[in-house]
């Protein structure tokens, strides 16, 4: 599992850095995107493996839901984890997951493992 590659999409640089640090400590390889445009460039690169996309719901421009829809058109089996301060109000499509902000390191680890290790 430690070979898993996670794409983190978060427009807030500090929040993104914290998430990346936690995931790297958990031995994941992490790709970073500061928004939908940069995330789509990574997703469209078929030479780049991605095992999970973790995205903020509230991104500027194309929001996380629209990004996930577009990502699934390109990579139909890509698991998606939404991070949101309003997790209880989000309906996620089948095969997608949500974690409420703020979340602990343990919550993030457990959620990611539950997605990547069925």
N, C-alpha and C positions, 0 to 999 in steps of 0.2 A: 504493500500500500504506500510505502514511503516514496515510491517512484511516481506517485500520482501528481499530475500537473493541474493546478487550479488557476483559473483566470479571475482576478479580483477587479471588479469595475466599481469605482467609488470616486465621486468628484471631489470630496473633501480630502485633501492631501494628508492631513493628520490621521483621520479615521482610516484611510487606506493604508498608511504606514503601520498603524497598530495591527490591523488585520493581517497584513503581510508578515509582520514580525511574528505574530502568533502562529500562523500557518507554517512559516519557515522553521520555527522552533519545534513544530510537530513533524518536521522532516518532509514537508511537501515542497515541491518546486512551484514557485508562484510567478505568474505573469501579471503585470499591472496595467490597468487602463484607467485614465482619468475621466472617461465618458464613453458614450455609445460609439462615436466615430472611431476612436482609437481601439475600442474593443472589437468592432466589426473588422478592422484591418487584421487583427490577430486571428479572429474566427475564420476569415476568408482565406487565410494562409493554410492550405491543405497539408503543407509539410509540417505544420506545428500541431503536435498532439495537445489536446485539452481533455481532461477527465471530468472537470466540473467548472461551471461558471458561477461565481458568487457575485451578485450585483445588488447595488442599492436600488430601491424602487424609485426614489425621487431624484432621478438624474435630470440635469438641464437638457433641453432639446428633446431627443427621443428618450422616453422614460424607460425604466428597467423592464417593465412588462412588454413594451414594444420591442426593446432590444432582445428579450428572450424569444419572442415570436420570430423575429428575423434570424436569430442564431439557430433556432430549430429548423428553419427553412434550409439553412446551409449545412447544419450538422443535426440531423433528425433525432439522434439518440443522446445528444448532449444533456446531461443532468444540469439543472439550474437551481441555485439556492438564492432566494431573495432575502435581503436584510432590510428590515423596516422597523421604524419606531411605532408603526401602526399595524403590527403583524396580525392582530386579532381581527382586523377589518379587511384583510386581503384574501381574495379568493384566487388560489393559484391553479393553473391548468394541471391536468394529470401529468405525473412524472416530474413535477416541479415541487420545490420545498420552500419553506419560509422559516426564518429565525428572527425573533424580535430583538430590536435594539433597545437598550444596551444588553449585550450578552457577555457572559463570562468566558474565559478561556476554555473551561471545561465544557460549557454548553456548545461552543463552536466546534471543539474537537469531537464531541459526541455526535453532533449533527452531521458534520462532514464524514465521519466514519460510517454513520448509518446510511449515508447516500452512496459512498464509494465501495462499501463492503456489504452487499445485500445479504 
